[in-house]
Amino acid sequence: MPEVADQIRLQLAPHGRLVRDGQAVRVSLPWLELRLGQTGAGLTAALERLATVGATEEECVAEVRRSEGDLGLFGFYGALHPLDCAGALSRALVQDAAPLATLIPQAASFHLPTLQAAHATRYRLSRFACLRAVAGTWQLESGPGRARLEVHDPRVLAWIGDLALNRPEHRDHGLTAASIDTLLVFLEAAGALCDRDNTERPQNSMADANAWWEFHDLLFHMRSRRGRSAGPYGATYHFREQPAPPLIHPRRISDSIPLPRPDLNVLAQSDAPFVTVVEKRRSIRDYAPEPISCAELGEFLYRTARITSVLPAGETDCALRPTPAGGALHELEIYAVVAQCQGLEMGLYHYDPHGHALGRLSGMTPEIELLLKQAWHTADKRSPVQVYLGITARCRRVFWKYEGMAYALMLKNLGALYATMYLAATAMSLAPCALGGGDSELFCRAAGIDPLEEPALGEFLLGSLVQS
């Protein structure tokens, strides 16, 4: 790291916690427990200062020397090094007694880089950098990074703005040369810096793996998995003070059509063997002239999405369905857009998985017609759509319990539902096809739902199979 005249204050990172176990001390991190063993009075005081208000390295050294002399420094650096290597220490850059920015590690693999000839004219802000307001401060992070940068001073924001615009000229932002060198190191640690001439795009098959990623994909991947995110993760129940969203959709539809319930014992005897179903599974976009029937649609939904049992209430009500779901929350809802189906009028229906019924929401509308047209285009403009299944997620069901990976979990649940739908349709000799994308806003307008409360995540086409 370049030598700087300005102060760097060390502090235990927000995700770390100093714990006293009798005479021993340990630091608890999201990814490990670091045991420092018994510590002397000076080292203990220095560690407690790092865990509260923070201190420069020089201040910690003076604290240790006062109590333990120079010999105590062996213990201090013996504790400081593993803390730094474990990503437990944040660094705040201070100029003229004013904090400029703080670098906070996000991974156990964090290390502070060294930039050769660290001049601002050589670098620019990476396309992966994301600057946003969080809890009263500016936070900069990047998908490839192993740390985040919190910006406290508008002068730093102006300087970062020039980096983003790739302006090589020097402007007086009120920052010292030493502060700029340190900020460059901080940005590199956050994965937010690249060479001015680097396009960050794949020029050949051997290009840096980062170059192949899009900004949103890489940030979503890195922040919804453990390893490069120190934030809360998993079943934290962080909205426990709020009532848990109900298992059954609160929407009540008076015009409800009960669906036939197949005899599973009969199906167990008549279905093709599982290995045959798996081997025959294909995306099929061509339909027979005679459309799918209401009975077939009902059997399909019964096999894939009905609630088989409601589990005893704990933190929240849960259920079992033929398709697995994280935490048994089953936030996914199914809407059937019927264009051609024997026994059902054209229009939009909502599937009730508890009562195994379809609730009619509307007839054909311009939005529904556009949905069907888009689906036909996405399915290679083959046969006219018979039944379009729009799959939404009541997000609060998952947000209430899970943190850091809630949306990723919903997408995994959607994938599991797709797999179950493919296998059920193949066993029933129907034509299934999951679509690669759709218009979430358009679907929510058609269904009269809030695109943030219950966004559309997936689309699945179902039709009658052409018999060979």
HELIX and SHEET records of a PDB file:
HELIX    1   1 ALA A   41  ALA A   51  1                                  11    
HELIX    2   2 GLU A   57  GLU A   68  1                                  12    
HELIX    3   3 GLY A   72  CYS A   85  1                                  14    
HELIX    4   4 ALA A  120  ARG A  122  5                                   3    
HELIX    5   5 PRO A  154  ALA A  164  1                                  11    
HELIX    6   6 ALA A  177  ALA A  189  1                                  13    
HELIX    7   7 ALA A  209  TRP A  212  5                                   4    
HELIX    8   8 PHE A  215  ARG A  223  1                                   9    
HELIX    9   9 LEU A  264  SER A  270  1                                   7    
HELIX   10  10 PHE A  274  LYS A  280  1                                   7    
HELIX   11  11 CYS A  294  THR A  304  1                                  11    
HELIX   12  12 GLY A  326  ALA A  328  5                                   3    
HELIX   13  13 PRO A  366  THR A  378  1                                  13    
HELIX   14  14 ARG A  396  PHE A  399  1                                   4    
HELIX   15  15 ALA A  406  ALA A  427  1                                  22    
HELIX   16  16 SER A  440  ALA A  447  1                                   8    
SHEET    1   A 7 ALA A  55  THR A  56  0                                        
SHEET    2   A 7 GLN A   7  LEU A  12 -1                                        
SHEET    3   A 7 LEU A  89  GLN A  95 -1                                        
SHEET    4   A 7 ALA A  98  PRO A 105 -1                                        
SHEET    5   A 7 ALA A 147  VAL A 151 -1                                        
SHEET    6   A 7 THR A 137  SER A 142 -1                                        
SHEET    7   A 7 ALA A 129  VAL A 134 -1                                        
SHEET    1   B 3 ARG A  17  ASP A  21  0                                        
SHEET    2   B 3 ALA A  24  SER A  28 -1                                        
SHEET    3   B 3 GLU A  33  GLN A  38 -1                                        
SHEET    1   C 2 TYR A 123  LEU A 125  0                                        
SHEET    2   C 2 LEU A 193  ASP A 195 -1                                        
SHEET    1   D 2 GLY A 234  ALA A 235  0                                        
SHEET    2   D 2 TYR A 402  GLU A 403 -1                                        
SHEET    1   E 7 SER A 256  PRO A 258  0                                        
SHEET    2   E 7 ALA A 357  SER A 362 -1                                        
SHEET    3   E 7 GLY A 347  ASP A 352 -1                                        
SHEET    4   E 7 LEU A 332  VAL A 338 -1                                        
SHEET    5   E 7 VAL A 387  ALA A 393 -1                                        
SHEET    6   E 7 ALA A 456  SER A 464 -1                                        
SHEET    7   E 7 LEU A 430  ALA A 434 -1                                        
SHEET    1   F 2 SER A 309  LEU A 311  0                                        
SHEET    2   F 2 CYS A 318  LEU A 320 -1                                        
END                                                                             
